[in-house]
Amino acid sequence: MDSNSGSKNNIGVLLVGHGSRLPYGEDVIRELSQMFKEKEHYLVEIGFMNISKPSIPTAINKLAKAGVKKIVVTPVFLAHGVHTKHDIPHILGIEDNHEHSHSHHEEEHEEIEYDGEIIYTEPIGADMRLVDIIRDRVNNAL
């Protein structure tokens, strides 16, 4: 019996996207989520800051109903900005100082019904694996 598989069932992963009226970003987050699920076998949900569905609270609540004890929230953003430093932590209820928040998401009143641990990670950032993708795009364009 794989002792890791039982613990992975107690951990939920939430991939957070920005949200848009156009479908492209949402499609990428859904595809990344599926690829991650196939590779890691965690309970994975996606949530969006605004416009797109499901919202961050809806996704957290879905993981909570699945019985996870810990949720790792990863913003699928390249770099930190107002959304990753203030808006998303505010939505998650883990930010102390809300004065810089400029929330424009529609789900502002939706409650998170989860009392487990939430771990908020860094955004994607500068990574050599991204350089490889950029190199491939440039070389394929030539």
Summary of the structure (lengths in Angstrom):
residues: 142
radius of gyration: 16.1
end to end distance: 49.9
largest distance: 52.1
contacts: 391
relative contact order: 0.17
helix: 41%
strand: 17%
